[in-house]
Amino acid sequence: MIERNTLIEDLVRELPKAVGYLRKRGIKCLACGEPIWGTIESSGKQKGFTDEEVDRIVEDLRALQKGGNDP
């Protein structure tokens, strides 16, 4: 299950379509074709997202994982 502490590297490996979602939100998840280190939470906090916004990102990624469309 995707959590706030899910590593970006693991997320990208298990859910490649997360790359587009994260990019739209300004969260870098790839550099030179390799995943960025860190967690969803730490990456979101670096972009200035609130706890509520990070929670929303996690919820959106879970929906995407279940086969939903990119929110």
N, C-alpha and C positions, 0 to 999 in steps of 0.2 A: 504494500500500500504506500502511496505517495504521502510523505509527511513533510513538515517544515524542515526537518533535519536530513532529508533525502539529498544525497550528493548529486550535484549537477551531472557529473560523469555517469553515475548510475542511471539517472533519469534519461539522459540522451541515449544511452545504450539500450535501455528497455522500452523507451517511447520516443523514437526518432522524430515523430511529428510535434513533439514538445518544443523543438528548436524554433519553429515558426511562431508558435505562441509566445515563447519567451522573447524572441526578437521584437515582436510587435509591442511588447511592454518595456523594451529598452534594456532587457537583462541579457548581457553577453553570456552565451553558453558554449561558444566555440571560438577557438583562435587557431588559425592555420590548420583547420580540419580536426583539431583535437579538443576534447571537452575542457572547459574551464574548471578548476578546482573550487570547492566550496559547496555550500548547501543552498537550497532554495531560499531559506531565511536569510543567510548572510548575504547572498547576492541581491535579494530584495532590499535589505537594509542599506546596502551600499548605494542603491539607487534612491534612497530616501523614502521608501514605502513604509507605511504604518503597519502595526501588527494586524489590523483588520484587512489591509490590502494584501499582505502576505498570505493571510488565511484564505482570501478570495482566490489568489493565484493557485494555492494548493487545491482548493475545491474545483477550480476550472481544469487543472491538470488531471485530477481524478476522473472528472467527467470525460475528458479527452481519452483517458486510458480505457474507459468503459465503452468506447466507440462513438462518443459524441463528436460533434463538429467543433472546430476551433472557435471558442467563444470570442 
